[in-house]
């Protein structure tokens, strides 16, 4: 995604627009959602020469694909992303070591748009994507989509009492019988 800007020179006020469709590179996303590799990115950008360098501004439309973080349903939509970045000339003075790392540079009259687009796209993606806000997700025990089975639930037995679970019916009858026997003995 390298763009030659030699034609803009160092003449502040010079401008050029770019309307192109480019294939998406790798790593345009996060774990659950992102832009598929090779999919079509629609760029509508303006390159303006300013005193410090070249200001790139405009929009990018990217196809976003992924899956819901709750129910794992596929998610697909197009995202409009605003792009604005100042690329400094190679010989421009730097402002400090910290800011030097954050500055983008024009190298041999070429601007590399890929890192700028990656930053712009990835920061607009949801951290926890959902198919809809009220998505109930999956049952943590068996994986059934709760949306498809609203009354779904499991009997939860505390594992410490699990050994006594089989005794509930018989234990109550045995206790009642013992209690009746002891009451009869006391009366006699």
Helices and strands as residue ranges (DSSP letters): E 2-4, G 6-8, E 15-23, E 33-34, E 40-49, E 53-67, E 74-88, H 97-102, E 104-105, E 110-112, H 114-124, G 162-167, H 168-187
